[in-house]
């Protein structure tokens, strides 16, 4: 949990919001200057932190 009480890091939240907005891994990676595998790693951390197994179950619990 970060200083604001959010269980996600700012980068995890940024990636989650981009995915919820319909961007692909590649689009997010290009925009944030990351490798697509890094985007997938951040998504895996989102799942782990929120104890979810799909992005559809993540969205309601985070407000994405």
C-alpha positions as a Markdown table, in Angstrom:
| # | Residue | x | y | z |
|---|---|---|---|---|
| 1 | Unk | 0.0 | 0.0 | 0.0 |
| 2 | Unk | 1.4 | 3.4 | -0.9 |
| 3 | Unk | 1.3 | 6.6 | 1.1 |
| 4 | Unk | -2.1 | 7.5 | -0.2 |
| 5 | Unk | -3.6 | 4.3 | 1.0 |
| 6 | Unk | -4.0 | 2.9 | -2.6 |
| 7 | Unk | -2.9 | -0.7 | -2.8 |
| 8 | Unk | -1.6 | -0.1 | -6.3 |
| 9 | Unk | 1.5 | 1.8 | -7.3 |
| 10 | Unk | 1.1 | 4.9 | -9.5 |
| 11 | Unk | 2.4 | 3.0 | -12.5 |
| 12 | Unk | 0.1 | 0.0 | -11.8 |
| 13 | Unk | -2.8 | 2.4 | -11.6 |
| 14 | Unk | -1.7 | 4.1 | -14.8 |
| 15 | Unk | -1.5 | 0.8 | -16.7 |
| 16 | Unk | -4.8 | -0.4 | -15.3 |
| 17 | Unk | -6.6 | 2.8 | -16.3 |
| 18 | Unk | -5.1 | 2.5 | -19.8 |
| 19 | Unk | -6.2 | -1.1 | -20.2 |
| 20 | Unk | -9.7 | -0.2 | -18.9 |
| 21 | Unk | -9.7 | 2.6 | -21.5 |
| 22 | Unk | -9.2 | 0.0 | -24.3 |
| 23 | Unk | -5.5 | 0.4 | -25.0 |
| 24 | Unk | -3.6 | -2.8 | -25.9 |
| 25 | Unk | -0.4 | -3.8 | -24.2 |
| 26 | Unk | 1.6 | -2.6 | -27.2 |
| 27 | Unk | -0.1 | 0.8 | -27.2 |
| 28 | Unk | 0.5 | 1.3 | -23.5 |
| 29 | Unk | 4.1 | 0.1 | -23.9 |
| 30 | Unk | 4.7 | 2.5 | -26.7 |
| 31 | Unk | 3.1 | 5.5 | -24.9 |
| 32 | Unk | 5.0 | 4.8 | -21.6 |
| 33 | Unk | 8.3 | 3.8 | -23.2 |
| 34 | Unk | 8.1 | 0.3 | -21.7 |
| 35 | Unk | 8.4 | -3.2 | -23.1 |
| 36 | Unk | 5.1 | -5.0 | -23.6 |
| 37 | Unk | 6.4 | -7.7 | -21.1 |
| 38 | Unk | 6.7 | -4.9 | -18.5 |
| 39 | Unk | 3.1 | -4.0 | -19.0 |
| 40 | Unk | 2.2 | -7.7 | -18.5 |
| 41 | Unk | 4.3 | -7.8 | -15.4 |
| 42 | Unk | 2.5 | -4.8 | -13.9 |
| 43 | Unk | -0.9 | -6.4 | -14.8 |
| 44 | Unk | 0.2 | -9.5 | -13.0 |
| 45 | Unk | 1.1 | -7.4 | -9.9 |
| 46 | Unk | -2.3 | -5.8 | -10.1 |
| 47 | Unk | -4.0 | -9.2 | -10.0 |
| 48 | Unk | -1.8 | -10.3 | -7.1 |
| 49 | Unk | -2.3 | -7.2 | -5.0 |
| 50 | Unk | -6.1 | -7.2 | -5.6 |
| 51 | Unk | -6.4 | -11.0 | -5.4 |
| 52 | Unk | -8.2 | -11.1 | -8.8 |
| 53 | Unk | -7.8 | -13.5 | -11.7 |
| 54 | Unk | -9.0 | -11.5 | -14.6 |
| 55 | Unk | -9.1 | -7.8 | -15.6 |
| 56 | Unk | -12.9 | -7.9 | -15.5 |
| 57 | Unk | -12.8 | -8.7 | -11.8 |
| 58 | Unk | -10.2 | -6.0 | -11.2 |
| 59 | Unk | -12.2 | -3.2 | -12.7 |
| 60 | Unk | -15.1 | -2.9 | -10.1 |
| 61 | Unk | -12.7 | -3.2 | -7.2 |
| 62 | Unk | -10.4 | -0.3 | -8.4 |
| 63 | Unk | -12.8 | 2.1 | -10.1 |
| 64 | Unk | -11.0 | 1.7 | -13.5 |
